[in-house]
């Protein structure tokens, strides 16, 4: 919607781009949020990002069944991380951080569906785990900047480590969704999820979409392997 408004001349980018100086001096706080809403003008890059968000972002969201608050908290934590990195690193002082957010969602999707078969532009077939890096390689070959994409992968991996890998080993949860987020979701939804609801069982199917459309039927995955990059198969010995 923001892109359409920009193309029609209804939304000047000067109103919504990220500028920490304006945020600090003129208290234009909305810029900390609105810069994530603009995916660029109508272009191939815009179409690819929108497709990534609509397919892989939605597919990732479906894994948060009855955990809407957890999904919202993940988005909030990630946006805060991108703003912090942009403030700390001058070379990442981009006017819009939406590309990094989309790539972060793609990376988390790749960890949830590591064995999914993905057709990359109809040319190369990859497992879901390698999807973000395949897109990075294509972007490099096309001469595009990969800064926002790389930061998206780094933040996505940091979130995955702190919420999945580290708690699995130590039992400590540093980014657990706070009660006020659960209460917020419960207030603004018709039937909000119960506070601190347990996570759903691991997905047993792979994703079936690539950037060029449907690719294959759902790929069975060993139970409990949705968060693991490697799976194995057992065989019955001769009796």
N, C-alpha and C positions, 0 to 999 in steps of 0.2 A: 504493500500500500504506500509506503514511503517512497519507493522508487517510482511508482506511477505518479504520485503527487509531485515529485521532483521533475519528471519528464514533462508534465503538464504545466510546470512553472508555478505550482501552488505551494510548494515547500522549498524555500531557499536553504541550501546546505549550510549557509552561514548561521542558521538558527540551531542546527543540531549537531555539528561536528564537535569533536572533543578538543577542548582548549583549557588546560589547567589554569592558565592565567586568568581567563574569564570566570572560571569557577571560583577561584580564590578572591579576585578583586571585585567582581560584580555579582558574586553569589548566583551564577547561572548554573545551579546544581543539576538541572535537567540534562545537561550535556553528558554527565556521567552515565546516563541511561540511553539517551536518544542516539548516541553514536553507534550503538549495537543494532539499530533498526534499519540501517541503510546498507544494502548489499551492492551498491553501485548502480550506475545507469544501465539502460538496456544494452546488453552485450553478451558475448559467449560466456565470459566469466560469471556474469550475473546469472545466466541460465543454469550453469553448472552448479553454482552455490545454492541456488534455489532448489534445484533437483536433489542435491545432497541433503538439504534441510528437510525437504518434503518426504523423502524416502527413508534415508538412514536415521534422521532425527526422529521421525515418527516411529520407525521400527524400534529405536532405542527406548522411546517413551513407553511403548507397549510392554517392555520388560518391567516397568514400574507399576504393575497392577496393584491397586489398592495402596500405592505408595506415592501419591501425587505430591505430598509434602517433601518427600525425599528428592524427587525430580526437581521441584522448585528450588530446594536448598542447593542442589548441585549446580543449577544455573546461576544462582546468586553467588556462590563461592567462586565459580569460574570467572564470572564477570569482574568480581572484586580482584581476583588474581591478575587478570589482564590489565586492569587499571593500575595496579601496583607495579607491574612490570613496566608499563608505559611511563609511569612517573619516575621509576628508578633508572631506566635505560633510555637515554636521549635518542638513540638510533631506532628505538621502537615507538617513538612519539608520533604515531599514526593518527590521522583525523577520525578514522572509523576502525573499530576493532571487531566488527561483525564477522569478517573472514576468519579470524582466529577462533571465534566462538563456534562457528560452523565446523571448522576442522577439528576442534576439540570434541564435538559431538560425534563426528565421524570416527575419531580415534577410539572413543569409548564404545561405539557400536562395534568396531573391529575386535575389541576384546570380549564383547558379549557373544559375537558370532564369528569365532576365529576360523571355523571350517567351512563357512558359507562359500559357494562358488560364485564369483563375481566376474562378469564380462566387462572389461575396462575399454570403453569406447568401441566395443565390438571387435577389438583387435587382439587383446590379451586377456586370458582368464587367470584370475588370481584367487587365492583364498582370502577370506575376509580379513584375516590378521594383517595381510600385507597391502590392503587397499589404500590406506593413507600414504604409504611410501610410494606406491605406484603412481598416485596422483601427483606427488611431489616430483617424481622423475619426469612425468609428462610436462609439468609446469616448467621445469628446468630446460627441457629440450625446446620448449616454445619460447624461451627467453623471458619468462615472467619472473616476478619477485616471489620468493618463497618465505620471506621473513614472517609474515603473519601466519602462514601455515605451520612453520616450524614451531613458533611459539604456541600455537594451538595444540600441537602434539605434545610439547613439553608439559604444558598445564594439564592436558588430559591424562598424561601418564602420572603426573604428581597426584592428581585426584584419585586415579585408580590405585596407586600404591597406598595412599593414606586411608582409603575406604575399603579396599579388598585385600591386598597382599599383606600389608602390615598388621591389620587386625587378625587375619587368618593365622599369622605366626605368633603374635604376642597377646592377642585378645584385647588390645587397647584400641578404642575408637576415638580419634581426635576430631573428626568432622561429623559427629552424630547430629542428626537434624534436631534443632532445639524445639521445645514445646510451643513457643509462640508461632513458629512456622506451621506446625500441625493445627494450631488453633485458627490461624489465618486461613488455611485451606479449608478447614471444616466450616468456617463462617461463610466463605464465598462459593462453596459448592453445594449442590443439592443434597448430596449424601457424602459428606466428607469421610475419609478413611479414619479408622480408630487411631488414636495417638500411639506412635511408636509401634506400628504394626510390623510383624516379622516379614522379612523379604520373601518373595515367592520362590518356588523351587526353580532350579536352573532350567533354561530353555532346552527343549529337546529337538528343535528344528533349526536349520540354518536359514539365512536370509535368501530370498529368491530374486532380488532385484540388482541390476547393475545400472550404470549410467545410461546404457542404451535400452533399458527396459527389462522385462522379465527374462530370466536366463534359464534356470532349471527349476525342477520341483524341489520342495524342501528336502534338505539333506539330513538324514538321521545322525544324531550325535550321541555319543555315550552319555548316560545320565551323570550329571555332576560335572560335565566338561565344558559347559558354556563359558566358564571363566578361565579355561586352560587352553594354552596354545597347542598342546600336543595330546593326541588321543591314541588309544591302542585297541586292538581287537583280540579277543580270546578265541581259542580253538579247542575243540574236544579231541582228546587223545584216543587212539584206537583202544577199544575194550576187548 
